[in-house]
């Protein structure tokens, strides 16, 4: 159980660092691994965000899911996928002191 909490903490650390280091009119690029528990399918995530100002971010996110073998009606198939997303984020300040 302690290992699970440690891994979650490590996964949250880059988000905290990027949030505090984000500046106006800059670009951030993130890479990540994807693991789906229900479908036993993995992939790669690449995202890039442009920081328009202190609160507004515009970004593009690409997800590539690796091929998986499936047997449907006695026929073997190899399925894979792409997921392309365009995002707009607006950060709401919680406290002025942060």
N, C-alpha and C positions, 0 to 999 in steps of 0.2 A: 504494500500500500504506500509506503514511503517513497518507493521508486516512481510510482505513478504520479504522485504529487510533485516530485522533483522534475519529471519530464514535462508536466504541465507548466511548471514555473519557468523552465528553459524555453518553452514555446512562447510564453507571454513576454519574456524579456526583450526580444527584438521589437515588439510593438511599443513597449514603453520607451525604448531608446529612440525609435523613429519618431514618436510623437513629440518628445522633448527636443529633438534636433531638427525638426522640420522648420524650414525657413520659407519666407515668401519667395515666389518665382524660382523655385528649385524643382528638380525632378528626383523622385525616389524609385528605385527598382528593387523588387523583392522576388526571391525564388523560394519554392517550397515543394514538399512532397505531399501527395494526396493518397489517402487510404480509406476506401469505403468498406465498412464492416459488413453490410448486408449483402453486397454483391461480390465481395472478395476481389475488388478491382483496384489497382493502384495507378498513379499518374504523377505528372509534374505540373506545377503551377508557376507561371511567370506573370508578374503584374508590374505596371509602371504607372505612377501618379505624378501629375503636374500640380504643384502647390501654387494656385493662383494668388491667394493671399493667406492671411493667418488662419482663416476658417474654411475656405473653399478649396476642395481638391477635385480634380477631374482625372479619370484614369481608364486604362485598358487592361483587362485581365484575360490571359489565355490559359486554358487547362487542357492537357493532353492525357487521355486515359490509355494505358497500354492494352494491347490485344489480349483477349481472354477466350479460351475455348469453351464453347457451349454445344450441347447436344440437344437438338430440337427435332422431334419427329424422326428419330434415327438418322439424322443428318448432322454432321459436325460442322460448326460454324466458328469463325474467328471474328469476334466483335471488338471494336475499339471506338473511340470517340474524341471529338474536339468540343470544347465549350469556350465561346468567345463572349465576353461581357464588357460593356462600357458602363462606368460608374461615375456618379457625382456625389461627393460627400460634403456635408456641411457640419463642422464641429461646433457644438454648443459649449460655451464656457461654463464650467460648474461653479468655480469660485474665482474671484479676481486675483487671489494670492497665488494661484497655480501658475 
